[in-house]
Structures are given as C-alpha cells and as structure tokens.
Amino acid sequence: MNNRNMKNKHMILGVTLGNNFGTHPATWRMPHVDPRSYTNIDATVEQARTAERGGLQFVFLPDRLFLNGDLSTAPSMFNLDPIITLSAVAQATERIGLMGTASTSFTEPYLLARQLKVLDVISRGRAGWNAVPSYEPEAFANFGKVLPLRENKYERLHETMQVVQALWGSWGYEAGQPDQAGMYADPAHICPVNLQGKHVGARGPLPVPPSEQGQPVIMMPASSGYGLQAAGMYANVVIGMPSSIEEGRAERQTVQQAAAQAGRDPEEIKFVAFVGYTVGDTERQALNARRALDDRIDVHGQLSRLSAYLGLHEELTLPDEPLTAAQLASVRAYPNDARSVRAVELAKAGWSPRDILAHGVFDPNPYVAGTAEQVADHLQEWFEAGAADGFVTNFDDFHTGIGDFVDHVVPILRERGLFHDGYEGRTLRDHLGLPTQYGLDTRIATGSTGGTR
Ligand SMILES: Cc1cc2nc3c(=O)[nH]c(=O)nc-3n(C[C@H](O)[C@H](O)[C@H](O)COP(=O)(O)O)c2cc1C
C-alpha cells in the first residue's frame, strides 16, 4: 500500500557530522586520524565538501547541551555549536544544505530566529533547523533549571516554533530591494509580530530580509505523541530511527497522518531515517574495517549482550569462531526485537560473534558493512518499500566513510535511477522538493501562543 511508483522519484541523502572523527567511539585512536581533530574546522569543511562532491542534499549536526560520554575513552559526538560551525562550512561550500540542531527549551525565540536566519542568508538559502526539545536533566542543569513536565516542555516548543517563524516572516518580501533613488526598504512591510505566550514572546520585527529560500527548512525528530503532533504542524522533514522497514513505513505513515491532522498536505512532509554504513571492496574488508575499530574498545560487554540476544545462557568464549552446532541448536530470537532477529540470522549464517558485532547489530540505526552494491541494495530496498523518503547516513569514520560512500555507492544509486545526478536547484528547499513557506504557516492554528500584546 505504501509502495510508490519510483520511476521519477529520487531519495534524499544527508550525512551526520559531529566530532570530526566518526560515530564509532574508537575512531580517534586510528593511525590515519589526527586525534586533535575535535576542534579542527578544516576537517569539518573537508567532510562537508566530500559530501557535496557526491550531491548529498545536506550535512546534519546533532547537538546536546551538556558534556556527555566518558572523555577518558572517547570524545563526545557533540562538540562545537552547530550554528557557528555551519556558518564556517557555509563559506567553504556552494550547494550542500546545512542542517543544524538547536533546542527549543532554552534560547529565546528572537535569538534563535536571528541566528538561524542569518545562517540562511549567509549560506544563500541552504540552512535547516533540527528543532528539538531537550530531554536530559543534565542539559537543564546547564541553564540552572530542572527537567520540566513533558507537557510544559512541549508548550514551550509550540510557542517557540510559532514566534520564530513569525519573526522570520516579519521582514516581508513586499519590503522590496534597496532603491538608491528611493527607499532602502518599505517599512510598511517590516512589521512587529507582537506574540506573547506563557513561556516566550517577542515583539519583532527581525532585521533580516528573506534568504534565497525565504526562511530555513525545519526538521524535527519523530518522538512521542506530543513531538509527533508538533512535527505534523511545523516540520518540513521528520527524522526517525526505525530499526526495520515495517517500523519505517509505520513511522512515515504516522508522520503523514500528523501533517494531515494539522491541515497540511501529507506529501509535503519528508520522512528520513538514520542508517549507518561501512563500504569495502569486499564484505570481508568492510567488516575488517569495523573490527579494527571494535578492537580498540572493550567489547566484553557487547559479547555478553550478544549472548543474551541470541537467547543463549552461556558466555561466548570463542569470539572468533562460528557458533558450535550445539549452540546453534539452542539460539532463539526475541521476535519483537529486530536486533535479536538479525543476530540470530547472522549466527545461523556462520558468522563468528565478533563478526556479528561488526555487522553493527547493536548500533542505534540499521547498519551494513559490505560492498558498495550491498549498501546500495539496502538503501534501494528501504526506499522502494516506502520505509523512508530519504536517509541520514552515519559513518564510523568520517575521514574514509563519507568519501567511500560518495565515490562508490552514489554512482550505483544514480545508475539505478534512485538518486539525482547533481543539484538541480540552489537552496535546501529546492534540494528537498519542498513547497515555499515564509513566516508562520497560515494553515496552522496559533492557539498555544496566546494573543497579541
Ligand atoms: C531521530 C532523532 C534525532 C534526535 N536528535 C536529537 C538531537 O540532536 N538533540 C537532542 O537534544 N535531542 C534529539 N532527539 C531527542 C528528541 O528531541 C526528544 O527530546 C526525545 O525523543 C524525547 O522526546 P519526548 O520527551 O517527547 O519523549 C532526537 C530524537 C530522535 C528520535
């Protein structure tokens, strides 16, 4: 039912960037990696340029507002401020979209609106905002606050989204272009927004004219009921983490329903799924690349977890040997757990425990270590099954992973008619095939933001 006629349809591809190393905690330890890359903007720029060489629609910077992880073993995935980082990337790239995460829980909307729209104008219409409510107590502690009730957190999100978008639209297109013999801009079309809610408000206007795409694209995560309802109202793109095609189809459908409920056309909202890949000349080579990373972390915990996921009640004492006939006779998958099902499949196919782990069975997103064809097959299967409109790719090692994907997988996707041959337009909105929008979407009721001052 969800299958689409793929003839003229291309998938969207984004790529996660972050600490300049990669999504695997051991990448910083690799001999080819400069361990000081964490703050090296040249590394970020090079990764973004590589993605741009492949025609990827956007780079994505996730964010957390506290120092997370154990620095004694690995750098945090979230390092520098996304908006500031993307401002530097904007100057060093031409076409690729710049999707940055910023929380709706702390920053006043005037400041958020200004920073994001400035990124949009300086990148000539390539900015996107991954708008997320923060959810960890540690983030709230950094603002001298305690974690609010979910209801209040989303109330603030609604107000923030509406005030930010209203501010974006406050310098109207009708204000015109500077006329040296007349007005610089027509103030009659640069108007206050006068919005005041329970949590936030702003008078406006914002002194930033429209960008080439009007205003930034909005991405939001597929999360709880509250989040989904908000995404249905404001998001142009929804990012999810489905672990199977079935989950992807269901999430995509739910997102589309949320858009319809908010009075929007379900087709104008794009659903993208997180995926992870390592590309090799052979499957063995790709798995070895992952294993070289796994060898640099303590995998004992993962091996114990694997034993449990295989339904075994014993330690996997020979991690480099395929399971014994006796072990294989007693493995059992938890049917509702996609990871357990996959682990059992891999064990039955004769892979050793370490190779099963190298297949990324415990990664937060579906992961393939294989040849370029195997990776392209995975993307094609998910896309054609209607599990997603596109993907945000994650690579263990940004230095090698992005280039391998661009040089080997992208040409196959193009050959199969699944990915565009290059950027048709100039803005992120063009790349994603989104309708124009400027200011608050007039179809969305602004009930939770209160009235005018
Ligand atoms: C795919 C995906 C990506 C997310 N990215 C971020 C992020 O970059 N930063 C962040 O603080 N939260 C991120 N979140 C968390 C959500 O913002 C949200 O707070 C979380 O899912 C809890 O939602 P709830 O409070 O509605 O249960 C992400 C969630 C999902 C599903």
Ligand as a Chemical Component Dictionary entry (heavy atoms), coordinates in Angstrom:
data_LIG
# 
_chem_comp.id                   LIG 
_chem_comp.type                 NON-POLYMER 
_chem_comp.pdbx_formal_charge   0 
_chem_comp.three_letter_code    LIG 
# 
loop_
_chem_comp_atom.comp_id 
_chem_comp_atom.atom_id 
_chem_comp_atom.alt_atom_id 
_chem_comp_atom.type_symbol 
_chem_comp_atom.charge 
_chem_comp_atom.model_Cartn_x 
_chem_comp_atom.model_Cartn_y 
_chem_comp_atom.model_Cartn_z 
_chem_comp_atom.pdbx_ordinal 
LIG C1  C1  C 0 15.965 10.654 15.233 1  
LIG C2  C2  C 0 16.073 11.512 16.446 2  
LIG C3  C3  C 0 17.042 12.521 16.500 3  
LIG C4  C4  C 0 17.173 13.331 17.634 4  
LIG N1  N1  N 0 18.158 14.278 17.681 5  
LIG C5  C5  C 0 18.324 15.000 18.829 6  
LIG C6  C6  C 0 19.387 15.951 18.970 7  
LIG O1  O1  O 0 20.203 16.146 18.064 8  
LIG N2  N2  N 0 19.489 16.621 20.136 9  
LIG C7  C7  C 0 18.618 16.433 21.188 10 
LIG O2  O2  O 0 18.769 17.091 22.219 11 
LIG N3  N3  N 0 17.606 15.543 21.071 12 
LIG C8  C8  C 0 17.452 14.824 19.942 13 
LIG N4  N4  N 0 16.430 13.909 19.866 14 
LIG C9  C9  C 0 15.546 13.742 21.041 15 
LIG C10 C10 C 0 14.199 14.427 20.873 16 
LIG O3  O3  O 0 14.376 15.803 20.756 17 
LIG C11 C11 C 0 13.276 14.191 22.050 18 
LIG O4  O4  O 0 13.614 15.045 23.099 19 
LIG C12 C12 C 0 13.331 12.808 22.571 20 
LIG O5  O5  O 0 12.984 11.937 21.534 21 
LIG C13 C13 C 0 12.369 12.621 23.779 22 
LIG O6  O6  O 0 11.116 13.030 23.385 23 
LIG P1  P1  P 0 9.890  13.057 24.413 24 
LIG O7  O7  O 0 10.239 13.977 25.516 25 
LIG O8  O8  O 0 8.748  13.544 23.606 26 
LIG O9  O9  O 0 9.734  11.655 24.858 27 
LIG C14 C14 C 0 16.301 13.122 18.739 28 
LIG C15 C15 C 0 15.313 12.119 18.667 29 
LIG C16 C16 C 0 15.186 11.315 17.548 30 
LIG C17 C17 C 0 14.126 10.233 17.519 31 
# 
loop_
_chem_comp_bond.comp_id 
_chem_comp_bond.atom_id_1 
_chem_comp_bond.atom_id_2 
_chem_comp_bond.value_order 
_chem_comp_bond.pdbx_ordinal 
LIG C1  C2  SING 1  
LIG C2  C3  SING 2  
LIG C2  C16 DOUB 3  
LIG C3  C4  DOUB 4  
LIG C4  N1  SING 5  
LIG C4  C14 SING 6  
LIG N1  C5  DOUB 7  
LIG C5  C6  SING 8  
LIG C5  C8  SING 9  
LIG C6  O1  DOUB 10 
LIG C6  N2  SING 11 
LIG N2  C7  SING 12 
LIG C7  O2  DOUB 13 
LIG C7  N3  SING 14 
LIG N3  C8  DOUB 15 
LIG C8  N4  SING 16 
LIG N4  C9  SING 17 
LIG N4  C14 SING 18 
LIG C9  C10 SING 19 
LIG C10 O3  SING 20 
LIG C10 C11 SING 21 
LIG C11 O4  SING 22 
LIG C11 C12 SING 23 
LIG C12 O5  SING 24 
LIG C12 C13 SING 25 
LIG C13 O6  SING 26 
LIG O6  P1  SING 27 
LIG P1  O7  DOUB 28 
LIG P1  O8  SING 29 
LIG P1  O9  SING 30 
LIG C14 C15 DOUB 31 
LIG C15 C16 SING 32 
LIG C16 C17 SING 33 
# 
